[in-house]
């Protein structure tokens, strides 16, 4: 099969990223059984690192992979979801899996997938594709971002050399539980006896839950503040400067990112790298962090007017975005938000966090069944802001807002990665049309 055919085949599998999940028991038993039939590739992966959390796990995984790569490792990186192309999720040393390899691996897997009942899910098939690709590529270390939760995520079939838990907050409450305690316990499913676990900054009650889980499972906790920490030295639109004190390093690093939350993520990534690299080099860490690119994470796409692409899909991320906007963009005379949110998210808390900053809000919905309807979002938005309007699609919103915005305006796109992806497609199309 070719790449489009591979994507078509994936689309026939149950996809709980895009669909409304109903009556599905999230367990790993079926996936373990499938993997055993194809030779248990997950057991053959070298030096796996699992990165769990509510906020910052994708950024931390990318940072860690980059640091390891700059120390000479051949790094497999698996993240989710994607902005424009499924291949963004699977890469080795900054290179996405080629379309031909993606299709070839799925073509090889297809008979086993079709023969196995009950059928494995879309995410499990994609995760298996990543495992097989990393084995083909002979990766020396593999960084896997947890999709949802931890305990029952498909990536958790591996035996990690080290685990990382980034900041935990409210998200996926329908699956993980409605309290921080229950959510934290699910995330702690990535812990392993005798293996290091880097624990990023947490709320006190979440830290207590994790500490209890670390002790119960016999993991070796590496704790924010106790074992590593970081402080902000500079924070401006050119980026961040941080002071890091860790297990072996005590030095300053720069990040070409905005949002001081990224300093916590970088600190967790460096701490994990200190556990994985025998002799970590300050200069190599500096180079890795100084050249980072994190798409759609409070990313400034253009300057005049200022366009920011973000994927804040939970209250914690919305709070981080609001703080960053308050610091750097409060002086802009016209500030417009385009937002679409998926169902089962904490829509009210997200909107009430962001709404006061903006002079105008446009609500929309991405092209997926789990998207909250534009009309429902509009009703909710109008309870919190006097200048809300609806647009039929993300593309229409991007076009209408950019056509109306002066050079000194601000345009923020947020709410979900699906909205960010569709917006990016439209922005790229506009750019091509103007060349």
C-alpha positions as CSV (number, residue, x, y, z in Angstrom):
1,X,0.0,0.0,0.0
2,X,1.1,3.6,-0.5
3,X,0.9,6.3,2.2
4,X,-2.6,7.6,1.5
5,X,-3.8,3.9,1.5
6,X,-2.0,3.4,4.8
7,X,-3.9,6.4,6.3
8,X,-7.2,5.1,4.9
9,X,-6.5,1.7,6.6
10,X,-5.7,3.4,9.9
11,X,-9.0,5.3,9.6
12,X,-10.9,2.0,9.6
13,X,-9.7,1.3,13.2
14,X,-11.3,2.7,16.3
15,X,-9.8,6.1,16.8
16,X,-10.6,7.6,20.2
17,X,-8.6,10.7,19.5
18,X,-11.2,11.8,17.0
19,X,-14.4,10.0,17.9
20,X,-16.6,10.3,20.9
21,X,-15.6,7.4,23.1
22,X,-18.6,5.4,24.3
23,X,-18.8,2.0,26.0
24,X,-15.1,1.2,25.5
25,X,-13.1,-0.4,28.3
26,X,-9.5,1.0,28.2
27,X,-7.4,-2.0,28.9
28,X,-4.0,-3.2,27.6
29,X,-4.8,-7.0,27.6
30,X,-5.9,-7.1,24.0
31,X,-2.9,-5.1,22.9
32,X,-0.5,-7.3,24.8
33,X,-2.0,-10.3,23.1
34,X,-1.6,-8.7,19.7
35,X,2.0,-7.8,20.4
36,X,2.9,-11.3,21.5
37,X,1.6,-12.6,18.1
38,X,4.1,-10.4,16.2
39,X,7.1,-11.1,18.4
40,X,6.8,-8.6,21.2
41,X,8.6,-5.7,19.5
42,X,8.1,-3.5,22.6
43,X,10.5,-5.8,24.6
44,X,13.3,-5.3,22.1
45,X,13.4,-1.4,22.3
46,X,16.5,0.0,23.9
47,X,16.5,2.4,26.9
48,X,12.8,3.5,26.7
49,X,11.8,6.8,28.4
50,X,8.1,7.3,29.1
51,X,6.9,10.9,29.5
52,X,3.5,11.3,31.2
53,X,1.7,14.3,32.6
54,X,-1.1,16.7,31.8
55,X,0.9,19.8,30.8
56,X,4.2,19.9,29.0
57,X,4.8,16.3,28.3
58,X,5.2,16.8,24.5
59,X,7.6,19.7,25.0
60,X,9.6,17.8,27.6
61,X,9.8,14.7,25.3
62,X,11.0,16.8,22.4
63,X,13.6,18.6,24.6
64,X,14.9,15.4,26.0
65,X,15.2,13.8,22.6
66,X,17.1,16.8,21.3
67,X,19.6,16.7,24.3
68,X,20.2,13.0,23.8
69,X,20.6,13.4,20.1
70,X,23.2,16.1,20.6
71,X,25.1,13.7,22.8
72,X,25.5,11.3,19.9
73,X,22.5,9.0,20.6
74,X,20.3,7.7,17.9
75,X,16.9,8.7,19.3
76,X,13.5,7.4,18.5
77,X,10.8,10.0,19.4
78,X,7.1,9.1,19.5
79,X,4.6,12.0,20.2
80,X,0.9,12.6,19.8
81,X,-1.2,14.0,18.3
82,X,0.0,15.8,15.2
83,X,-0.6,19.1,13.5
84,X,-0.7,18.3,9.8
85,X,0.7,14.8,9.1
86,X,0.6,11.5,11.0
87,X,4.3,11.1,10.3
88,X,5.1,14.0,12.6
89,X,4.5,11.5,15.5
90,X,7.3,9.1,14.6
91,X,10.9,10.2,14.0
92,X,14.5,9.4,14.5
93,X,17.0,12.2,15.1
94,X,14.8,15.0,13.9
95,X,13.7,13.1,10.8
96,X,10.1,12.1,10.3
97,X,9.4,8.5,9.3
98,X,9.4,8.5,5.4
99,X,6.0,8.0,3.9
100,X,7.2,4.8,2.1
101,X,8.4,3.3,5.4
102,X,5.2,4.2,7.2
103,X,3.2,2.5,4.5
104,X,5.4,-0.5,4.3
105,X,5.3,-1.2,8.0
106,X,1.5,-0.8,8.2
107,X,1.2,-3.1,5.1
108,X,3.3,-5.7,6.9
109,X,1.1,-5.3,10.0
110,X,-2.2,-5.3,8.3
111,X,-2.8,-9.1,8.1
112,X,-2.1,-9.5,11.8
113,X,-4.3,-6.6,12.6
114,X,-7.2,-7.9,10.5
115,X,-6.8,-11.4,12.0
116,X,-6.8,-10.3,15.6
117,X,-10.1,-10.0,17.4
118,X,-11.1,-7.7,18.9
119,X,-9.3,-5.4,16.5
120,X,-6.6,-3.2,18.0
121,X,-7.2,0.5,17.9
122,X,-5.9,3.3,15.7
123,X,-3.5,4.5,18.4
124,X,-2.3,0.9,19.1
125,X,-1.6,0.4,15.4
126,X,0.3,3.6,15.2
127,X,2.3,2.8,18.4
128,X,3.2,-0.5,16.9
129,X,4.4,1.2,13.7
130,X,6.7,3.4,15.8
131,X,8.1,0.4,17.7
132,X,8.9,-1.5,14.5
133,X,10.4,1.6,12.8
134,X,12.7,2.3,15.8
135,X,13.8,-1.3,15.7
136,X,14.5,-1.1,12.0
137,X,16.5,2.1,12.6
138,X,18.6,0.7,15.4
139,X,17.8,3.5,17.9
140,X,19.9,3.5,21.0
141,X,17.3,5.3,23.1
142,X,13.6,5.8,22.7
143,X,11.5,8.7,24.1
144,X,7.8,7.9,24.1
145,X,5.1,10.5,25.0
146,X,2.1,9.0,26.8
147,X,-1.1,9.6,24.8
148,X,-3.6,9.6,27.6
149,X,-3.1,8.9,31.3
150,X,-0.3,6.4,31.8
151,X,-1.4,3.1,33.3
152,X,-3.5,2.0,30.3
153,X,-1.8,3.9,27.5
154,X,-0.5,1.9,24.6
155,X,3.1,3.1,25.1
156,X,3.0,1.7,28.7
157,X,3.4,-1.9,27.3
158,X,7.1,-1.1,27.2
159,X,9.6,-1.5,30.1
160,X,11.0,2.0,30.6
161,X,14.6,2.6,31.8
162,X,13.3,5.9,33.2
163,X,9.9,7.7,33.5
164,X,9.1,11.4,33.6
165,X,5.9,12.9,35.1
166,X,5.4,16.5,34.1
167,X,2.9,18.8,35.8
168,X,-0.5,17.2,36.4
169,X,-3.9,18.9,36.2
170,X,-7.4,18.3,35.0
171,X,-7.8,16.7,31.6
172,X,-9.5,13.6,30.1
173,X,-11.5,13.5,33.3
174,X,-14.1,11.2,31.6
175,X,-11.5,8.5,31.3
176,X,-9.0,9.3,34.1
177,X,-11.3,10.5,36.9
178,X,-12.6,13.8,38.1
179,X,-10.2,14.4,40.9
180,X,-6.5,15.3,40.8
181,X,-5.8,12.3,43.1
182,X,-7.3,9.8,40.6
183,X,-5.7,11.5,37.6
184,X,-2.3,11.4,39.3
185,X,-2.7,7.7,40.2
186,X,-3.4,6.9,36.5
187,X,-0.3,8.9,35.5
188,X,1.8,7.0,38.0
189,X,1.2,3.8,36.0
190,X,4.4,4.6,34.2
191,X,6.5,4.0,37.3
192,X,8.7,0.9,37.5
193,X,10.4,-0.9,40.4
194,X,14.0,0.1,40.8
195,X,13.9,2.6,37.9
196,X,14.4,6.4,38.1
197,X,11.3,8.6,37.9
198,X,11.8,12.4,37.3
199,X,8.9,14.2,38.9
200,X,8.4,17.8,37.7
201,X,6.9,20.6,39.7
202,X,3.4,19.6,41.1
203,X,0.6,20.9,43.3
204,X,1.3,19.7,46.9
205,X,-1.5,17.2,47.0
206,X,-0.5,15.7,43.6
207,X,3.1,15.5,44.8
208,X,1.9,13.6,47.8
209,X,0.0,11.1,45.7
210,X,3.1,10.6,43.4
211,X,5.4,10.2,46.4
212,X,3.1,7.5,47.8
213,X,3.1,5.7,44.4
214,X,6.9,6.0,44.0
215,X,7.3,4.3,47.4
216,X,4.7,1.6,46.7
217,X,6.2,0.7,43.4
218,X,9.8,0.9,44.6
219,X,10.8,3.5,42.0
220,X,13.6,6.0,42.5
221,X,12.2,9.5,42.6
222,X,14.1,12.4,41.2
223,X,12.2,15.4,42.6
224,X,11.7,19.0,41.5
225,X,13.3,21.3,44.2
226,X,14.8,18.4,46.1
227,X,17.1,17.0,43.3
228,X,16.8,19.6,40.5
229,X,15.4,23.0,40.0
230,X,15.5,26.0,37.7
231,X,14.9,29.8,37.9
232,X,14.0,32.3,35.3
233,X,16.7,34.9,34.6
234,X,15.3,36.5,31.6
235,X,11.8,36.4,30.0
236,X,11.1,38.4,26.8
237,X,9.9,37.9,23.3
238,X,13.4,36.8,22.2
239,X,13.2,33.9,24.5
240,X,14.1,32.7,28.0
241,X,17.2,32.4,30.0
242,X,17.2,29.9,32.9
243,X,19.5,28.9,35.8
244,X,19.5,25.1,36.2
245,X,20.8,23.2,39.2
246,X,20.6,19.5,38.9
247,X,22.2,16.2,39.6
248,X,25.5,17.1,37.9
249,X,25.0,20.4,36.1
250,X,24.8,23.9,37.6
251,X,24.7,26.4,34.8
252,X,22.6,28.7,32.6
253,X,20.7,27.8,29.5
254,X,18.7,29.8,26.9
255,X,15.5,28.7,25.2
256,X,14.1,30.3,22.0
257,X,10.6,30.1,23.5
258,X,8.1,32.3,25.2
259,X,6.3,31.3,28.4
260,X,8.1,30.6,31.7
261,X,6.4,27.2,32.0
262,X,8.9,26.0,29.5
263,X,11.6,26.4,32.1
264,X,10.0,23.7,34.2
265,X,9.7,21.4,31.1
266,X,13.4,22.0,30.2
267,X,14.5,21.3,33.8
268,X,12.6,17.9,33.8
269,X,14.2,17.1,30.4
270,X,17.7,17.9,31.6
271,X,17.2,15.9,34.8
272,X,16.1,12.9,32.7
273,X,19.1,13.4,30.4
274,X,21.4,13.4,33.4
275,X,20.1,10.0,34.3
276,X,20.5,8.6,30.8
277,X,23.8,10.0,29.7
278,X,27.0,8.8,31.4
279,X,28.9,12.1,31.0
280,X,26.5,14.9,30.2
281,X,28.1,17.9,28.6
282,X,27.0,21.4,29.4
283,X,27.8,22.8,25.9
284,X,25.8,20.0,24.2
285,X,22.8,20.7,26.4
286,X,23.1,24.4,25.7
287,X,23.2,23.8,21.9
288,X,20.2,21.4,22.1
289,X,18.0,23.8,24.0
290,X,19.1,26.9,22.0
291,X,18.0,25.4,18.7
292,X,14.6,24.1,19.9
293,X,11.4,24.4,17.8
294,X,8.1,23.6,19.5
295,X,5.2,24.0,17.0
296,X,1.9,25.3,18.3
297,X,3.1,25.9,21.8
298,X,2.5,29.6,22.2
299,X,4.3,29.9,18.9
300,X,4.6,33.3,17.2
301,X,3.9,32.6,13.6
302,X,4.2,36.2,12.4
303,X,4.9,39.6,13.8
304,X,2.7,42.3,12.1
305,X,0.0,41.6,12.9
306,X,1.1,39.2,15.6
307,X,-0.2,35.7,15.1
308,X,0.2,33.1,17.9
309,X,-0.6,29.4,17.4
310,X,-1.4,27.4,20.5
311,X,-3.1,24.2,21.5
312,X,-4.3,24.9,25.0
313,X,-6.9,22.3,25.6
314,X,-7.2,22.2,29.4
315,X,-7.5,24.8,32.1
316,X,-3.8,24.6,33.1
317,X,-2.6,25.3,29.6
318,X,-5.2,28.1,29.3
319,X,-3.8,29.7,32.4
320,X,-0.3,29.4,31.1
321,X,-1.3,31.0,27.8
322,X,-3.1,33.9,29.6
323,X,-0.1,34.6,31.8
324,X,2.2,34.8,28.8
325,X,-0.2,37.0,26.9
326,X,-0.6,39.3,29.9
327,X,3.2,39.7,30.1
328,X,4.1,40.2,26.5
329,X,1.0,41.3,24.5
330,X,-1.3,43.4,26.8
331,X,-0.4,46.6,25.0
332,X,-1.9,45.5,21.7
333,X,-5.0,47.6,21.0
334,X,-7.0,44.9,19.3
335,X,-6.7,41.4,20.6
336,X,-8.7,38.6,18.9
337,X,-9.1,34.9,19.9
338,X,-10.2,32.1,17.6
339,X,-11.1,29.1,19.6
340,X,-12.6,25.6,19.2
341,X,-12.7,23.0,21.9
342,X,-13.4,19.3,21.8
343,X,-16.3,17.8,23.8
344,X,-15.7,16.5,27.3
345,X,-13.1,19.2,27.9
346,X,-13.6,21.8,30.6
347,X,-14.8,24.4,28.2
348,X,-16.2,26.9,30.7
349,X,-12.9,27.1,32.7
350,X,-10.9,27.4,29.5
351,X,-13.0,30.2,28.1
352,X,-13.4,32.1,31.4
353,X,-9.6,32.0,31.8
354,X,-8.9,33.4,28.3
355,X,-11.9,35.7,27.6
356,X,-11.0,38.7,29.8
357,X,-7.8,39.3,27.9
358,X,-9.4,39.6,24.4
359,X,-11.4,42.4,22.8
360,X,-13.1,39.9,20.4
361,X,-13.7,36.2,20.4
362,X,-14.5,34.0,17.4
363,X,-15.7,30.5,18.2
364,X,-15.6,27.6,15.7
365,X,-15.2,23.9,15.5
366,X,-12.6,21.6,14.0
367,X,-13.5,18.9,11.5
368,X,-13.8,16.0,13.9
369,X,-16.8,14.3,15.5
370,X,-15.6,15.1,19.0
371,X,-15.5,18.9,18.4
372,X,-18.0,20.9,20.5
373,X,-20.5,22.5,18.3
374,X,-20.0,26.2,17.4
375,X,-23.4,27.1,18.7
376,X,-22.8,25.5,22.1
377,X,-19.5,27.3,22.4
378,X,-21.1,30.6,21.3
379,X,-23.8,30.3,24.0
380,X,-21.1,29.6,26.6
381,X,-18.8,32.4,25.4
382,X,-21.6,35.0,25.5
383,X,-22.0,34.4,29.2
384,X,-18.5,35.6,29.8
385,X,-17.8,38.1,27.0
386,X,-19.9,40.7,25.3
387,X,-18.2,40.5,21.9
388,X,-18.4,36.9,20.7
389,X,-19.3,35.6,17.3
390,X,-19.3,32.3,15.4
391,X,-17.6,31.3,12.2
392,X,-18.4,28.2,10.2
393,X,-14.9,26.8,10.1
394,X,-11.4,27.3,11.3
395,X,-10.3,28.3,7.8
396,X,-13.1,30.9,7.6
397,X,-12.1,32.3,10.9
398,X,-8.5,32.6,10.0
399,X,-9.3,34.3,6.7
400,X,-11.9,36.7,8.1
401,X,-9.7,37.8,11.1
402,X,-6.5,38.3,9.2
403,X,-8.3,40.3,6.5
404,X,-9.7,42.6,9.2
405,X,-6.7,43.0,11.4
406,X,-4.3,46.0,11.3
407,X,-0.5,45.5,11.7
408,X,-0.6,46.4,15.4
409,X,-3.2,43.8,16.2
410,X,-2.9,40.4,17.9
411,X,-4.5,37.2,16.7
412,X,-4.4,34.1,18.9
413,X,-5.6,30.6,17.7
414,X,-6.2,28.1,20.5
415,X,-8.4,25.4,22.0
416,X,-7.1,22.2,20.6
417,X,-4.4,20.8,18.4
418,X,-7.0,20.1,15.7
419,X,-7.9,23.8,15.5
420,X,-4.2,24.6,15.5
421,X,-3.6,22.2,12.6
422,X,-6.4,23.4,10.5
423,X,-5.4,27.0,11.1
424,X,-1.8,26.2,10.2
425,X,-3.0,24.7,6.9
426,X,-4.9,27.9,6.1
427,X,-1.9,30.1,7.1
428,X,0.4,28.1,4.8
429,X,-2.1,28.4,1.9
430,X,-2.3,32.2,2.4
431,X,1.5,32.3,2.4
432,X,1.8,30.4,-0.8
433,X,-0.9,32.5,-2.5
434,X,1.1,35.7,-1.6
435,X,4.4,34.5,-2.9
